[in-house]
Every structure is written in C-alpha cells, then in structure tokens.
Amino acid sequence: MSRADVLRAIKDAEIAASESIKMANKEASSIISNARQNANEIINSGRANSELDSQGLISKARSEAGSKAEIVSTSGKLEQENIHKSGDKNRIKAVKIVIDAFSK
C-alpha cells in the first residue's frame, strides 16, 4: 500500500471515528434525557402517593380525635348534669339555712 493510500485510510478512519463519537454523544444525550424524564415521573408519582398516604393518616387521626372528643364531651355532660342535680338538692338546703339565719 502506498503512502497516500495509508494516509487516506487513516483519514477515513478518523472521519468514521468522528461520526461514531457524534452518534454516541447523541445516544448518550437521549439516554440522559429519558432517564431525567423517568426520574421526574417517579418523583411525581412518589409525591402523589405520599400525599395520598398523608391525607389518609390525617383523616384517620381526625376520626380518632373526633371519637375521643365525643367520649370526653359525653363524660363532661354527665358530670355537668350531676353537678346541676347536686346543686338543685343543695339549693333547697341553702335557702332553708339562709331563711333560718334571718329568722333568728
């Protein structure tokens, strides 16, 4: 092979290598772009799932708190009724004591 043929073969190999590098860079960019898009989809899906889970936990906590509040409220109402009943009984005694005190 002559020197010109060798130089030409080298030049052709350089051109082919340059084209291969360009194609590899394009493919790498495409892979990176797809990976970023997939990562964003995964992140968004995770956020959505997290939001649903947190809403479920909040709803459950509200329900439990409402149940406990209802129990406390019912207990408080019973205590209030007992105090009023006790007050009604003692009111008659108190009136009698006051009247007796003025009568003497």
C-alpha positions in Angstrom: 0.0 0.0 0.0 1.3 3.4 -0.9 1.8 6.2 1.5 -1.2 8.1 0.0 -3.3 5.0 0.5 -2.3 4.7 4.1 -2.9 8.4 4.8 -6.3 8.1 3.1 -7.2 5.1 5.2 -6.2 7.0 8.3 -8.2 10.0 7.2 -11.3 7.7 6.5 -10.8 6.0 9.9 -10.7 9.4 11.6 -13.9 10.5 9.8 -15.6 7.2 10.8 -14.5 7.6 14.4 -15.7 11.2 14.4 -19.1 10.1 13.2 -19.2 7.3 15.7 -18.4 9.8 18.5 -21.2 12.1 17.3 -23.7 9.2 17.2 -22.5 8.1 20.7 -23.0 11.6 22.1 -26.5 11.8 20.6 -27.4 8.5 22.0 -25.9 9.4 25.4 -27.9 12.7 25.4 -31.1 10.7 24.5 -30.4 8.2 27.3 -29.8 11.0 29.8 -32.9 12.9 28.7 -35.0 9.7 29.0 -33.5 9.0 32.4 -34.3 12.5 33.6 -37.9 12.2 32.3 -38.3 8.8 34.1 -36.8 10.2 37.3 -39.3 13.1 37.2 -42.2 10.7 36.6 -41.0 8.6 39.6 -40.6 11.7 41.8 -44.1 12.9 40.8 -45.6 9.5 41.4 -43.9 9.3 44.8 -45.2 12.7 45.7 -48.7 11.8 44.7 -48.5 8.6 46.7 -47.0 10.4 49.7 -49.8 13.0 49.5 -52.5 10.3 49.4 -50.9 8.5 52.4 -50.6 11.6 54.4 -54.2 12.6 53.7 -55.2 9.1 54.8 -53.2 9.4 58.0 -54.7 12.8 58.7 -58.2 11.6 58.1 -57.6 8.6 60.4 -56.2 10.9 63.1 -59.2 13.3 62.8 -61.6 10.4 63.1 -59.8 9.0 66.2 -59.7 12.5 67.7 -63.4 13.1 67.0 -64.2 9.8 68.7 -62.1 10.7 71.7 -63.6 14.2 71.8 -67.1 12.7 71.7 -66.3 10.4 74.7 -64.9 13.3 76.7 -67.8 15.5 75.7 -70.3 12.9 76.8 -68.4 12.4 80.1 -68.4 16.1 80.6 -72.1 16.4 80.0 -72.8 13.7 82.6 -70.6 15.5 85.1 -72.4 18.7 84.4 -75.8 17.1 84.9 -74.6 15.6 88.2 -73.4 19.0 89.3 -76.7 20.6 88.4 -78.6 17.8 90.3 -76.4 18.2 93.3 -76.9 22.0 93.1 -80.6 21.6 92.9 -80.6 19.4 96.1 -78.3 21.7 97.9 -80.1 24.9 96.9 -83.1 23.9 98.9 -80.9 23.3 102.0 -79.1 26.6 101.4 -82.3 28.6 101.2 -83.6 27.0 104.4 -80.3 27.8 106.2 -80.4 31.4 105.0 -84.1 31.8 106.0 -83.4 30.2 109.4 -80.4 32.6 109.8 -82.6 35.6 109.2 -85.4 34.3 111.3 -83.3 34.1 114.5 
